[in-house]
Amino acid sequence: MFLRSTATVKSSAGRIAILALLAACGPNQAVDGEQYVSVLAGWGGAFGLVGGTAARGVARGPGVLLTYALPTSAPTPEQIQAHVSRPGDFADGERLYHRWCARCHGAGAVSSSAIPDLRDSVIRLGDGLAAIARHGLPGTGMPALGAELDEADADRILRYLQEQSPQH
Ligand code: HEC
């Protein structure tokens, strides 16, 4: 979905007018064959109206009406599946990475930045990364995982990380 436009709702009268509009039209709209979905975000939703004393004193930012246009050529579920999970070594590398590395280096090979992001490391270390996976970095928090991963497994993880790196 693509963000097409936003409108800031400044007054409660404006909020109520938009709520009434949404209630009258429903949240899904088609204009010239293109479908839109609108949602209210921030202050101005139902909680502010019906929350009573619980809603008093909570932060009041401006309410925002977000309208998204649905892409006309959305990918099919099969296309999405083919992108997130590929057959063969890549899928094995992805699975092995998430089994043995992701809990420290981050899901999808994206580090939280507390420890090295392996998408960068793989550019600098090349094949050396697979050796580190098996032998660890003694004296640091990087464990030796050779008992869990043979050389072929470490190579599969290496190839998965190479595909995730921006230089791929
Ligand atoms: C228990 C947490 C943990 C696990 C699990 C883990 N690592 Fe690490 N890894 C670290 C830490 C911490 C460092 C940083 C060590 C240092 O330099 O102080 C590191 C560093 C590395 C480095 C060096 C990065 C660089 O840029 O210098 C590589 C390569 C690496 N890990 C690969 C892997 C792979 C591949 C796996 C999975 C097979 C894995 N690690 C699993 C914690 C972990």
Boltz pocket constraint, residues with backbone or C-beta under 6 A from the ligand:
constraints:
  - pocket:
      binder: B
      contacts: [[A, 96], [A, 97], [A, 100], [A, 101], [A, 102], [A, 103], [A, 104], [A, 105], [A, 115], [A, 116], [A, 117], [A, 118], [A, 120], [A, 121], [A, 125], [A, 128], [A, 129], [A, 132], [A, 133], [A, 137], [A, 140], [A, 141], [A, 142], [A, 143], [A, 145], [A, 149], [A, 157]]
      max_distance: 6.0
